[in-house]
Amino acid sequence: MILPLAVVVVILAVVLAGWAALWAIRDKAVVLNQLWGATVVEAALLVQLVVAIAASARGPGPVEHGTFWGYAVASLLILPLAGAWAFAERTRWSSVVLLVAAVTVAFMQWRMLQTWGIS
């Protein structure tokens, strides 16, 4: 796991969360551009997963294997599920769902760094 890549994922997730929070405060539903933003975060998560697999194969991997890979898989599932929910729910709550999902992904990155032994 590479620290700068995790930082990029966290920054992207926090920006998405801020965008969703702004729309939730304005009492607006998620728009397609926000879902594209979630896709960018998801792409960064996929890159991170490939890098983590390669780093784990090359040398010492995470200190807590099961926890790390559980977080890695769960973080990949959160945004697509939240995006589907936000797409189906056309009220302010879709923005809240996307906000919670993005914040969750950011916190999961911190936990993944801990389980890798970086923090």
Beta strands, then each sheet from edge to edge (+ up, - down):
end
